[in-house]
Amino acid sequence: MTERSDQASPLSPEEQEFERGWDQLMNQSARLSTRGKRVIADHSGHLIPLDRPDVVVNAMRDIVSEVRARSTGLSPH
């Protein structure tokens, strides 16, 4: 990863190393649950509900679909 979509300049080697480590930690965190999933909200800052409400809504819809499918024994997709 040499450049993020929300940055104007390429990342330094140190920043690239940090980004790789951060990605690994976030992926490991998602795998802590059998139903964990990492969702990346491109073109967003820390206020994802304000910057990308569509990402939040879609994630919530996925959760609701999965819960409904489990209660009926059907596949969510």
N, C-alpha and C positions, 0 to 999 in steps of 0.2 A: 504494500500500500504506500504509494508515494505522494498522493494528494487526496485530500478529502473534498467532497463536492461543495462543502460550505466554507472552504478556505480559498483565498486568492493565490497563495504561494505554496510551493511544495514543502513537505515536512522535512525537517532535518533528520539525520540518521538516528539521533536520540529520540525524537518524537515518533519516528517510525517504529522504533523498538518498543516504546511505551504503548503505542497503538496496538501492536501485535500482542503484547502482554495483556492489555485491557480486553481485547477481543477474546483471548483464551479464557480469562477470568469470567467474562459474561457468558460464554458458551458453557463453561463448567457450572456456573450458577443455574443456568436453564436446565441442565441435566440432573440437578439435585432432585427434581420431581419427575415422576414417570410421565407426567403430562406437561412438563415445562416446555416453553417455547420462547425463543428470543425473537423479538420483533424490532427491527431497526426503522426508525422514523427519519428518513432522509429529509434534508432541508428543514430541520427542526433544531431548536435549542433545548434548554432544560424544561421549558414550559410546553411540553408536547400537547397537552389538551388545548392550548391556545394556538400553537403553531400548526399542528396537524391533527385536528379533531377527527378527521376521517380514519386515521390509524387507530385511534382509541376506540371509535365506534366499531370498526371492523374486528378488533381484538375482542371486544365485548360480545359481539354477535357470534364469533367463533366459540366463546365460552358457553353462551346460552344454547347454541346448537348442540354442543357436546353434551351438556347436561340433559337437554331434552332427549337426545339420542340414547343416552345411557338409561334414562327412565323408561324408554319405550323399547329398548333393545335393538334399535336401528343404528346403522352407521351414520355419523354426522354429515357425510358428504356423499 
